[in-house]
Amino acid sequence: MPERVTVHINGRDFNIRSEYDEKYVSDIAYYVNKLIKDLLANNPRLDSLMATTLATVNVTDELFKAQKKLSEYENTPINKSAEYMDLNEAYQEALKKIEKLQEELNNKADELVKTKLNTEDLYQQLSRIKEGTSQDSDSKTIKNNNKKNNNNNNVK
């Protein structure tokens, strides 16, 4: 149930009905009264209505600034959270790509090793064939020379 609180602002008493406790309402009235008194003290040309109007403008300015700041704070965690989620998703996708590329690299490395071993085997086979051909060629040359020598010996 709303409480009725009497406050004193700029020389006048006001009865305020509020859901809030008396201390809270009195603190607000004290703050408004102080603003008006400070404006009147700093500018003697202001009358009571002008000082009250300026105090209202100043309080409204404070309210708007506080609301803007609150809005920024309220949006910041959400934005950071959304940004984090986006970055985390991109990171996870990058990890998957890295894993896939690593697997492909390992497969290519295995293929390269197999190709190298196969090449070495083929090179060894080629070397043996060349050695065999060379020995066969040497044997044929020796046989041909022996035949010639035998033919020459028979002719004499």
C-alpha angles and dihedrals in degrees: 000000000000117000124223113229127182114215133180116227124171094341097313133099120231128191108216125189111207143164088224126084123268095255093055093050091045091051091053092048090048091052093049092045091051092050092052093046091049091050091049092047093049096045115033092185092069118096122212095267093049092049091049091049092049090047088052091050091049093049090047089051090052090048093051092047091049091049091049092049091047090050090051091050092046092051096043099072091044092049092045090048092050090045090049091050091050092048092046091051091050089048092052091049090049090051090052091050091048091050091049092048090047090053091049090048091051090050091050090047090052090049090049092051091049091048091049092050090047090049091050090050091049091048091052091048090049091050091051090048091050091048090049092048091047092050090046090049091049090048091050091048091051091047091049091049091049091051091050091049091049091048091049091049091050093050094055 
